Amino acid sequence: MKHMKKTLAAAVVLGGATTGLAYADRDDARAMEAAKITLIEAIQAAESHQGGKAFEAQIEDDSFTPEYEVNILADGKVYDVRVNAETGDIIGSREDLDD
């Protein structure tokens, strides 16, 4: 019985996590629909701006304007480059010291 309760609790937690991912996917999909440039164009803009190679990119929907965050490796350092998903303009770039 004790094992069954743990299994049920784990299923509830995992079910909640899956629901959270579904909402995140919907938010990302809405951001992609609002984007006027593609993910590939954002990667190209970020690589050109920072002078390196992209190794990760994603749409961010945390602001009022959708933006892409592109991780770039340049000169042995990792940079986070934010690209406006409507205009393709570089919003900002900073060295990622967190990783």
Secondary structure, 3 states (H helix, E strand, C coil): CHHHHHHHHHHHHHHHHHHHHHHHHHHHHHHHHHCCCCHHHHHHHHHHHHCCEEEEEEEECCCCCCEEEEEEEECCEEEEEEEECCCCCEEEEEECCCC
